[in-house]
Amino acid sequence: MICFTFIPAKIRKRVRNKRLFFNELFLVGVEHVDGGDQGGKAPHRDGQLVGHAAERAAEAEAERARMLEQEAKAIEAYVTANNITDTPTESGIYLFPTKEGEGELAKWGDDVAVHYVLRNLQGEQIESSYDYGQPMVFKIGSGEMIPAVEEAVMTLSQGAKVTVLTPSSQAFGEFDLGEMLPPFTPLLIDLELVEIK
């Protein structure tokens, strides 16, 4: 179960642990490169540590760039295959309204109840709030939700529905959330604004 409302806390914990590990590794090397009383020269063992950390960082950055390029190609292929002529928003998401609602649009700071269906670009369902029998409730702008959902919900009035095509930068980014949601996965998200509280 992925459930949007619990993802940010999990991600924050995982990011914090990865950053601490990398920062400790990197700072050990930097301390010795600065040299202190070594005259700016790192001892051989520590120099290897710095070299290895730099090599790993370069490999990780190259892999990240490759995955981002692969993601951009997947979005472009989806847009082409589905004859999409709409222009994405400034953040890069596409919004396809599927049902009009009534009343005012949701806005920053509103508490909202939203049903969602999360799918990959192949159309395979990853998760749905309908399966849980209740919509998710969150405050727009509180940081509980991925950016694509917050942006899309503010285009909806009560009862409205929209399908969102979002790049990973506005969803789960580089985080690996399992086989159905690997890093840099673009998503389709069907949203229904059930209620503005």
N, C-alpha and C positions, 0 to 999 in steps of 0.2 A: 504494500500500500504506500503510495507516494504522498498523497494528501498535501496540497499546497501549504496549508496553514502550519505544518510542522517542518517543512523543508528548511526555512531560513535558519532555525536554531541548529539543526544538524549540520548545515553547511558552515555556519560560523564556527562550530566546534572543530570540524575537519580542517578548515582553513587555518585556524589558530594553531592547531597541532603541526600542520605542515610548515607554516611560517616559522614557528619556534625552532623546529628541527633545522630548516634551511638557514635561518639567521644565526643559530649557534655555530653551524658548520662554517658559514661564510665569515663570521666575525673572528673565529679562531684564526683563519687564514689571514685576514686583513691585519689583525694585531701583529702577526709575525712578518708580514710584508712591510709594514711600517718600520719594523726592525727594532725599535726601542734602542738598546745598547748594542745591537748587532750591526750598526752602521747601515741600516737599510736593507741588509741581505737576510733572507729567510733561511733558516737551517734547512737542510735537504729534505728531511721528513715532512716538515710543515709546508715547504714549497710544493711537495707532491700533493699534499692535501688541498692546497689552494688550486693547483693545476687541475686536480681531479674534480673539484667543485665547479670550476669554471667550465671544464669540459662537459660535465653533466648538465649545467645550466644552458650551454650552447645547444646540446642535443635536445633538451626539453623545449627550448624556444623554436628550434627547427621543426620538431614534431607538432608543436602548437600551430605554427604557420601553415604546415601541410594540412592539418585538420580544418583550420579556418578556410583555406582555399577549397577544400573538399565540400565544406558546408555551403559556401557561396555558390559553387557549381550545382549542388543539390537544389538550392532555392531557385536558381535560374532555370534549371530543368523543369521544376514543378510549375513555375510561372509560365514557361513556354508551353508545356504539355497541356495546361489547363486554360490556355488562351487568356491569361490574366492581363488586362490592360490598365488596371488601376495603378496609381502611384503609391508607393509606400509612404508612411508618415516620416517625419524627420528622424525618428528613432529606428526606422527600418522595418516596422511592422506593416502588414497589409490588413485592412479591415473590410470584411464583406458582410454588410447587414443582411439578415435573413428574415427578420420580423420587426415591425415597428411596435413601439410601446406607447404609453400614454403619460402625459404630465411632463414634469421637469426632468432634465438630465441629471444624472448623479454627478456630484462634484467632490472636490478635495475636502476631506474631513467627514464625509457622510459614512454612516454605518450602512452596509449593504449586505443582502443575502443573494448569493449567486450560485446557480448550477453550472457545472462545467463538464466537458468531455475533452480529455487530453489524448491526442493521436499523433503518431509520427507521420512523415510525408507519404508513407506507403498506405496510410489509412488505418493502420493497426491501432486499436484502442489500447492506451496505456492505463488510463484510470478515468472513472466517471463518478461524480457526486450523486448521480441518479441511482447508482448501485448501492449507495449508503442510505438512500431514502430521505436525505435532507440536504439543503444547500449549505455551502460554506458561508460563514458570516465574518466580515472583516471591516476595518475602518480604512477608507481610501487615504493613502499617504502615510500609513503607520509603519510601512516597511514589512508587513506580514506577507505581502503578495509579490510575485514576480512583476517586474515593471510592465510587461506586455498586458497583463490582466488589469492592472490599475489604469493604464492608459485607455484600454478598450472599454472598460466599465464606465469611464467618464464620457463616452459617446452614446450611452444608453439611457433610456427612460424606463420606468417600471414596465415589465412585460416584454421588453425588446430582447432580440437575440442577435448575435453577431458571431461570425467565424473569423478567427485571427490566425494569420500566418506570421510566425515570429522567428527571427534568427535567435540563436542561442544567447546572444548578448543581452537580449531582453527576457530571457527565460532562465535556464539553469547553467548557462555558460560552460566552463570547463569541468564541471563536476560530474563524476561518474556515479550515476544513480542506478546502476544495474544494466542488465542486458537490453532492456527495452528503452533505456534512456542513457546512452553513453555520452561522453563529453562532446560538446559542440553539436548538439542535436537541434535542428530547427523543428518547430512544432506547429501543429494545427490545434487550435483551442476553440471549441464551441462554447459560447457563454450565453446564459440567460439571466437577465437581471430580474430576480423574483420580487425583490422588495427593497425600497430605500427606507430605512428605519428612521 
